[in-house]
Amino acid sequence: QVQLEESGGGLARPGGSLTLSCATSRRSLDMYTMGWFRQAPGKEREFVAARNWYDGSTFYSPSVRWRFTVSRDNTRNTLELQMDKLKPEDTAVYYCAASPKGDSDSINPTPVRVDEYDFWGQGTQVTVSS
């Protein structure tokens, strides 16, 4: 079973920054595309960003592109989400997840749907407010 544990959520002001971490195993990082999703109250869970297992390429939702950065920390066996220039609309519970997909842009592109991910963490709250 793939174990995922998010941390780093909290309160930030608009324009501020937060870094989320998803603790897992080296094996999981090697074998699964690791993604970040978020869910705001009353809304569906939406894709944020992901790092493909096959080649390490990254993909971002247009709503966070140029502001968020997803990366792998090989020292700590974590998936990181660096969030900069935060906006109130970024407020949500953030989840990390693992998917077997993501080995090709054309044949098996980066998974962006909830049902393409098999394993999920418990989530961490991010609140952006002045």
Long-range contacts (C-beta under 8 A, 24 or more apart in sequence): 1-119, 2-28, 2-32, 2-98, 2-118, 2-119, 3-28, 4-28, 4-96, 4-97, 4-98, 4-119, 4-120, 4-121, 5-121, 5-122, 6-94, 6-95, 6-96, 6-121, 6-122, 6-123, 6-124, 7-124, 8-124, 9-93, 9-94, 9-124, 9-125, 9-126, 10-125, 10-126, 10-127, 11-127, 11-128, 11-129, 12-83, 12-86, 12-126, 12-127, 12-128, 13-86, 13-128, 13-129, 13-130, 14-86, 14-87, 14-88, 14-128, 14-129, 14-130, 15-85, 15-86, 16-86, 16-128, 17-82, 17-83, 17-84, 17-85, 17-86, 18-83, 18-86, 18-126, 19-80, 19-81, 19-82, 19-83, 20-80, 20-81, 20-83, 20-94, 20-96, 20-124, 20-126, 21-73, 21-76, 21-78, 21-79, 21-80, 21-81, 22-78, 22-79, 22-80, 22-81, 22-96, 22-121, 23-76, 23-77, 23-78, 24-77, 24-78, 24-79, 24-96, 24-98, 25-77, 26-74, 26-77, 28-98, 29-53, 29-72, 29-74, 29-77, 29-79, 31-100, 32-98, 32-99, 32-100, 32-118, 32-119, 33-98, 33-99, 33-100, 33-101, 33-102, 33-110, 33-111, 34-70, 34-72, 34-79, 34-96, 34-97, 34-98, 34-99, 35-96, 35-97, 35-98, 35-99, 35-111, 35-112, 35-117, 36-70, 36-79, 36-81, 36-94, 36-95, 36-96, 36-97, 37-94, 37-95, 37-96, 37-97, 37-114, 37-117, 38-90, 38-92, 38-93, 38-94, 38-95, 38-126, 39-92, 39-93, 39-95, 39-123, 40-89, 40-91, 40-92, 40-93, 43-92, 45-95, 45-114, 47-112, 47-113, 48-81, 48-94, 49-81, 50-99, 50-102, 50-110, 50-111, 50-112, 51-79, 52-102, 52-103, 52-110, 53-100, 53-102, 53-103, 54-102, 54-103, 54-104, 55-103, 57-105, 57-110, 59-110, 59-112, 61-112, 63-89, 64-90, 83-126, 86-126, 86-128, 87-128, 88-128, 88-129, 88-130, 89-128, 90-126, 90-128, 91-126, 91-127, 91-128, 91-129, 92-125, 92-126, 93-123, 93-124, 93-125, 93-126, 94-123, 94-124, 94-125, 94-126, 95-120, 95-121, 95-122, 95-123, 96-120, 96-121, 97-121
